[in-house]
Amino acid sequence: MLTQTYEIRSMTDDGRFIYHSDFQLFPLGSSIPADFSRYPREAKAALWQAIFRIKRYYLATFEPDIVQHLIKQPFSVPQRFAFYRQHLSLPNYDISHD
C-alpha cells in the first residue's frame, strides 16, 4: 500500500502555508513501512509512476503555494528537482537549500 501525506508544517511571514510531502510504502498485511531504497530498480519505476500520479492530483486539486520535499542522499537537490520536472508540470522554482 502506498500512502502520500501532505500536511501544513508552517507558514510564511505573508500568510502562505508551507506543506510537507511524504510517502510511505507498506507491504501487504504489514503496519511497518518498507524501505523504498531497498526496492529493485524495476519496481521503483512503477512506484514512482503511482507517486507522481498522486502528486499531480494533489497539486491540481489543492494548488498549494509551497510544498516542501525532503531529499535523501545520494541525490542532490538539483538532481531530484530535475527528476520531479520530468513527471510534474513545475515552473522554474527557487530550489535553494541549506
Stockholm file with secondary structure:
# STOCKHOLM 1.0

chainA/1-98         MLTQTYEIRSMTDDGRFIYHSDFQLFPLGSSIPADFSRYPREAKAALWQAIFRIKRYYLATFEPDIVQHLIKQPFSVPQRFAFYRQHLSLPNYDISHD
#=GR chainA/1-98 SS CEEEEEEEEEECTTSCEEEEEEEEECCTTCSSCBCGGGSCHHHHHHHHHHHHHHHHHHHHHHCCSEEEECCCTTCCHHHHHHHHHHHSCCCCCCCCCC
#=GC SS_cons        CEEEEEEEEEECTTSCEEEEEEEEECCTTCSSCBCGGGSCHHHHHHHHHHHHHHHHHHHHHHCCSEEEECCCTTCCHHHHHHHHHHHSCCCCCCCCCC
//
